Amino acid sequence: METKKFTMRDEAFICLNCGREVLPLGYTARDHCPFCLYSKHVDIFPGDRKNTCQGLLKPIDLEKFKDSYKIIYQCAKCGEIHKNIMARDDDLEKIIALSKKE
């Protein structure tokens, strides 16, 4: 059984959902757009960039995690559920909207 591995990747990218330039986070790995909260299904283990799906990960919910939150995503291509820790610069209005979803 293979254990989860984390490869640190804090890279700039262009968001496939909103088209904005996303800069590196600086304190940990950047794994989603802070403007629209979308991500891309690129990893099997965090940072490995080995997933061939490459689908768009849509934020669908939040869950409490330690003193922060995790954004829950569903891949628009394969349907898989993923979770990423909220970043300090995430759009707070988008986070609040996710928390109020029905």
C-alpha positions in Angstrom: 0.0 0.0 0.0 1.4 3.4 -1.0 1.2 6.2 1.5 0.2 9.8 0.6 3.1 11.9 -0.5 3.4 15.6 -0.7 5.5 17.4 -3.3 5.8 21.1 -2.7 4.7 23.0 -5.8 4.0 26.7 -5.4 3.6 27.7 -9.0 2.0 30.5 -10.9 -0.8 29.6 -13.4 -3.7 30.9 -15.4 -7.0 29.8 -14.0 -9.0 27.7 -16.5 -12.3 28.9 -15.0 -11.9 32.7 -14.7 -8.8 33.3 -16.8 -7.0 35.3 -14.1 -3.3 35.0 -13.4 -2.6 33.3 -10.1 0.7 34.0 -8.4 2.6 31.6 -6.1 1.2 31.6 -2.5 4.6 32.0 -0.8 4.0 30.1 2.4 2.7 26.7 1.1 1.7 25.1 -2.2 -0.8 27.0 -4.3 -3.5 24.5 -5.3 -6.5 26.6 -6.4 -7.5 30.0 -7.7 -8.0 32.6 -5.0 -10.4 34.6 -7.1 -13.0 32.0 -8.1 -11.8 29.0 -5.9 -11.7 26.6 -8.8 -8.8 24.1 -9.2 -7.6 21.6 -11.8 -7.5 17.8 -11.4 -3.8 17.4 -11.9 -2.5 15.4 -8.9 -2.9 11.8 -7.6 -0.9 12.7 -4.5 -0.5 16.4 -3.6 1.9 18.1 -6.0 2.8 15.0 -8.1 1.1 16.3 -11.3 0.5 12.7 -12.4 -3.3 12.6 -12.9 -4.3 12.3 -16.5 -7.9 13.5 -15.9 -7.0 17.3 -16.1 -10.7 18.2 -15.4 -11.9 21.3 -13.8 -12.5 21.0 -10.0 -15.6 23.0 -9.0 -15.9 24.2 -5.4 -19.1 22.6 -4.0 -18.8 22.9 -0.2 -16.7 23.7 2.9 -15.7 21.7 5.9 -14.0 22.8 9.1 -10.4 21.8 9.4 -8.3 22.7 12.5 -8.4 26.5 12.7 -9.3 26.9 9.0 -11.5 25.3 6.4 -11.1 22.9 3.5 -12.8 23.6 0.2 -14.5 20.5 -1.2 -14.4 20.1 -4.9 -16.0 17.8 -7.5 -14.3 17.2 -10.8 -16.5 18.2 -13.7 -14.8 15.5 -15.9 -14.6 12.4 -13.7 -16.8 13.3 -10.7 -14.1 12.6 -8.1 -14.2 14.6 -4.9 -11.2 16.4 -3.6 -10.4 18.7 -0.7 -7.9 21.6 -0.5 -7.1 23.8 2.5 -8.4 27.4 2.1 -5.6 29.9 1.4 -5.2 33.2 3.3 -5.8 35.2 0.1 -9.0 33.4 -1.0 -11.9 35.6 -1.9 -13.8 35.8 1.4 -17.1 36.5 -0.4 -16.8 33.3 -2.4 -15.9 31.3 0.8 -19.0 32.8 2.5 -21.2 31.9 -0.5 -19.9 28.3 -0.4 -20.8 28.1 3.3 -24.3 29.3 2.7 -25.1 27.0 -0.2 -28.4 25.1 0.0 
